Amino acid sequence: MRALLQRVTQASVTVEGAVIGEIGPGLLILVCAMQGDTEAEADKLVQKIVKLRIFKDEAGKMNLNLRDAGGAALVVSQFTLAADTSRGNRPGFSPAASPDDGKRLYEYVAGRLQAEGIAVATGRFGADMAVALVNDGPVTIWLDTAS
């Protein structure tokens, strides 16, 4: 599985003119399931996200994880993280999981984050979404369970 994490002071996702998910300080997590991914990869990804120490402590150093910082997560499906640009200028997305598997694993990740005690808001799988954020730092981290 792949994820792009952005530490934010706020983030929201809008579908058809209505805000369907929003958070204050925390992480915007763009998630992509790849072909062959299972719940095992999703669990590995969630554990990395929950334990990643990228929030400032009282001394201003990045020593706190999402839970310790009291942050929330806005989880948004993003199949374009599977883009293959090796054959030219038009990306292909065949490395992404099928829509059924992608939706199942996306929802699984959001549910596992909630089970870890993180406040979670979500986008809508397969929808045309407008994502707004204020990147804090900026801090942006790429995660891939295959590497």
PLY file of the C-alpha trace (Angstrom):
ply
format ascii 1.0
element vertex 147
property float x
property float y
property float z
element edge 146
property int vertex1
property int vertex2
end_header
0.00 0.00 0.00
1.05 3.55 -0.56
0.26 6.68 1.40
1.24 10.30 1.22
1.06 11.99 4.63
0.85 15.73 5.03
1.05 17.26 8.49
-1.68 19.89 8.54
-3.13 22.58 10.76
-6.46 21.93 8.99
-7.80 19.96 6.04
-11.14 19.25 4.42
-12.65 17.32 1.55
-15.63 18.55 -0.47
-17.87 16.51 -2.78
-20.52 18.16 -4.97
-20.17 21.45 -3.08
-20.58 19.93 0.40
-17.82 19.42 2.95
-17.97 15.73 3.86
-14.88 15.49 6.05
-12.68 17.95 7.90
-10.06 18.02 10.63
-8.00 20.50 12.58
-4.37 19.70 13.39
-3.22 16.25 12.32
-2.57 14.35 9.11
-4.09 14.39 5.67
-3.52 10.82 4.51
-3.85 10.05 0.81
-4.14 6.25 0.50
-3.71 3.90 -2.47
-4.08 0.13 -2.42
-1.87 -1.65 -4.94
-2.54 -4.93 -6.75
-2.03 -7.84 -4.38
-2.32 -5.76 -1.21
-4.09 -7.35 1.74
-5.07 -6.39 5.25
-1.51 -7.28 6.30
-0.10 -4.41 4.22
-2.84 -2.13 5.50
-2.00 -3.04 9.11
1.70 -2.36 8.45
0.82 1.02 6.95
-1.47 1.97 9.84
1.16 1.06 12.44
3.76 3.18 10.64
1.35 6.12 10.45
0.36 5.88 14.12
3.96 5.58 15.37
5.62 8.11 13.04
7.08 10.90 15.18
6.57 14.00 13.02
4.79 16.36 15.43
6.57 18.95 17.55
7.11 18.46 21.26
7.36 21.29 23.80
10.95 21.94 22.67
9.88 22.29 19.04
11.48 18.99 17.94
9.64 16.35 15.91
9.27 13.79 18.71
5.52 13.18 18.97
3.36 10.76 17.04
-0.18 11.51 15.88
-1.84 10.16 19.03
0.61 11.88 21.43
0.03 15.18 19.61
-3.75 14.79 19.88
-4.08 15.01 16.11
-6.82 13.75 13.81
-6.63 12.07 10.41
-8.41 12.93 7.19
-8.17 9.77 5.05
-8.74 10.20 1.31
-8.56 7.51 -1.39
-6.01 8.42 -4.07
-5.53 5.78 -6.77
-3.24 8.13 -8.71
-0.47 7.31 -6.21
-0.15 4.13 -8.31
0.80 6.15 -11.40
3.23 4.45 -13.77
4.99 7.01 -15.95
7.67 4.68 -17.35
6.13 4.50 -20.83
5.67 8.14 -21.66
3.87 11.22 -20.50
0.42 9.78 -19.88
0.39 7.87 -16.59
-1.08 4.42 -16.35
-2.78 3.20 -13.21
-2.80 -0.58 -13.73
-0.61 -1.14 -10.62
-3.54 0.06 -8.47
-5.83 -2.48 -6.84
-9.21 -3.16 -8.41
-11.93 -0.71 -7.33
-13.52 -3.33 -5.04
-10.22 -4.17 -3.33
-9.20 -0.51 -3.23
-12.42 0.52 -1.50
-12.27 -2.36 0.96
-8.66 -1.61 1.95
-9.24 2.16 2.07
-12.15 1.65 4.48
-10.08 -0.87 6.43
-7.25 1.67 6.91
-9.70 4.32 8.15
-11.27 1.81 10.54
-7.91 0.63 11.90
-6.83 4.24 12.54
-10.05 4.76 14.51
-9.38 1.55 16.44
-5.99 3.04 17.37
-7.79 5.94 19.06
-7.33 8.47 16.27
-10.24 10.77 15.34
-10.86 10.03 11.65
-12.71 11.87 8.90
-12.85 10.51 5.36
-13.42 11.39 1.77
-15.73 9.35 -0.48
-14.17 6.50 -2.43
-14.43 7.01 -6.18
-15.88 10.51 -5.93
-14.54 13.64 -7.59
-13.21 15.36 -4.47
-11.77 18.78 -3.76
-9.20 18.56 -0.98
-8.12 21.69 0.87
-5.29 21.79 3.38
-2.86 23.99 5.22
0.39 22.03 5.25
2.17 22.50 8.57
5.93 22.85 8.22
5.59 21.86 5.45
5.97 18.20 6.39
5.11 15.64 3.71
6.07 11.95 4.02
5.79 9.15 1.43
5.12 5.61 2.70
5.13 2.43 0.64
4.77 -0.98 2.30
6.57 -2.59 -0.67
9.85 -0.84 0.18
0 1
1 2
2 3
3 4
4 5
5 6
6 7
7 8
8 9
9 10
10 11
11 12
12 13
13 14
14 15
15 16
16 17
17 18
18 19
19 20
20 21
21 22
22 23
23 24
24 25
25 26
26 27
27 28
28 29
29 30
30 31
31 32
32 33
33 34
34 35
35 36
36 37
37 38
38 39
39 40
40 41
41 42
42 43
43 44
44 45
45 46
46 47
47 48
48 49
49 50
50 51
51 52
52 53
53 54
54 55
55 56
56 57
57 58
58 59
59 60
60 61
61 62
62 63
63 64
64 65
65 66
66 67
67 68
68 69
69 70
70 71
71 72
72 73
73 74
74 75
75 76
76 77
77 78
78 79
79 80
80 81
81 82
82 83
83 84
84 85
85 86
86 87
87 88
88 89
89 90
90 91
91 92
92 93
93 94
94 95
95 96
96 97
97 98
98 99
99 100
100 101
101 102
102 103
103 104
104 105
105 106
106 107
107 108
108 109
109 110
110 111
111 112
112 113
113 114
114 115
115 116
116 117
117 118
118 119
119 120
120 121
121 122
122 123
123 124
124 125
125 126
126 127
127 128
128 129
129 130
130 131
131 132
132 133
133 134
134 135
135 136
136 137
137 138
138 139
139 140
140 141
141 142
142 143
143 144
144 145
145 146
